Amino acid sequence: MRADSSLTLEQRHRAIACFEQGKADRSVATSLGVSRWAVRHLYRRWRIHGRGVLVAKPTKKPYSFEFKARAVRRCLAGESKTDLAQELGLSTPKLLESWVRTYRNEGEEGLRPKRRGRPPRRAEGTADAPSELEKLRRENEYLAAENAYLKKLRALREQGHQ
């Protein structure tokens, strides 16, 4: 059960009872007098989890690269996203859709876990750290650019005074 849903617990129970009678999301939303979006979302989840949709589950379950890659390959082979999500125990077919989108945009490497947080700081003595000569060259380039900018600004001001 989602905490951010606009449906009350009783509305959810009544909606699921209607789903089990064969009603679709639009008619259930109309009969309950609630947002169709919330009922549609509940309906889609109910099609996967059944009555288990009323039970709160922990979110943000991590999935391995191999698991994601197999799921994406099966989805691209033509299997239904809803059926695949149900079989694999995913919370929603949207998760599978996002994996497929990532796969199409970035390839298989996009499915690999990313390192979280700020990158580690470089030490001064490492090979990646710029040398003293490189630091001086960068500073020299910066100062030369600043000097050129100030000269141009001075010339423009003198033009305006004439």
ABEGO torsion letter per residue (X at the ends): XBAABABBAAAAAAAAAAAAAGBBAAAAAAAAGBBAAAAAAAAAAAAAAEAAAABBBBBGBBBBAAAAAAAAAAAAAGBBAAAAAAAAGBABAAAAAAAAAAAAAAEAAAABBBBBEBBBBBBAABAABBBAAAAAAAAAAAAAAAAAAAAAAAAAAAAAAX
